[in-house]
Every structure is written in C-alpha cells, then in structure tokens.
C-alpha cells in the first residue's frame, strides 16, 4: 500500500514539474533528487556509527596481530 501511495504521489509531482516548464521544473527536480541522495548518505553514516558502537572492541592479541601485519606491509 505504501509503495502504491509513493507511485501515485511521484506521478502527481512529475506532472506538476512538467507543467512548470523545463527550467523551473528541472531545478526543483534536481533539488528533490539531490536531497534524497544526501538523506540516504546521512542515513548510511548513522547506521555505520550505530554498528561501530555495537561491535566488540579488539583485544590485545588482535591489536598486536594487526600491528604486525601493518609493519610487514610497510617493510615490503
């Protein structure tokens, strides 16, 4: 039902943008698209931040192993 509502609303918005002309309609459409993309990026960053809080902290053995791998890569 939610998808159907989004399709209908998108069709109505597209029709109104078409009536406004290419310049005004294009500017508004560009703003809508960029706004949605930025909101998606913000949401992904928020999810990443929450996942980092929930992930376990590395212990001393893992830290020593990671340091060893980094030093080995530097020496190559």
N, C-alpha and C positions, 0 to 999 in steps of 0.2 A: 504494500500500500504506500509506503514511504517512497519507494522508487517511482511509482506512478505519479505521485504528487510532485516529485522533483522533475520528472519529464514534462509534465504539464506546465509547471512554473518556468522551466527553461524555454519551452516553446513560446510562452507569452512574452518573456523578456526578450527573446530573439526577435519576435515580431515587432515589438516596440523599438528595439535598436535598429531594425531595418527601416522603420518609418522615420527615424530621426535623421537619416542621411549617413553617408559614408564617414564624414569627419567626426561628428559628434558621437555617432553610434560606435565607430571604431575606437575612439578614446575611452568611452565607457566600457566597451567590451574588453579592451586591454587592461583597464583598471580592475575589472572583475577577475580576469584570468590571473593577473599578477598577484592580486590579493589572495586568491585561493592557493596559489603556489607558495606564497610566503607563509600563509597559515599552516599549510601542510609541513613545511620545513620547521616551523616553530613547534608543531606537534611532535615531529620526529625527534627534535632536540629534547623536548620534555620527556618523551618515552626513554630516550637514551640516558638522561640524567637519573630517572627513576630506576632504571635497570642497574646502573652503576651502584646505587645505594643498596640494592638488594643482593648484589653479587658478593661472594665471600672474598675477604681480604687475603692476599697471598701470604703464605707463611715464610719463615726464614729459608727453608730449603728451596722453595720456588724462586725466591728473590735471588739466592746465590746461583741457581741454575740459569736464570735469565741474565744475570750479570756475566756469567761465564760465556754464554752464547754471544752477548754483545761484544765482549773483549775478543772473542775468537773471530767474529766478523770484522772487527777493526784491524786485526793483525793480518787478515787475508789480503 
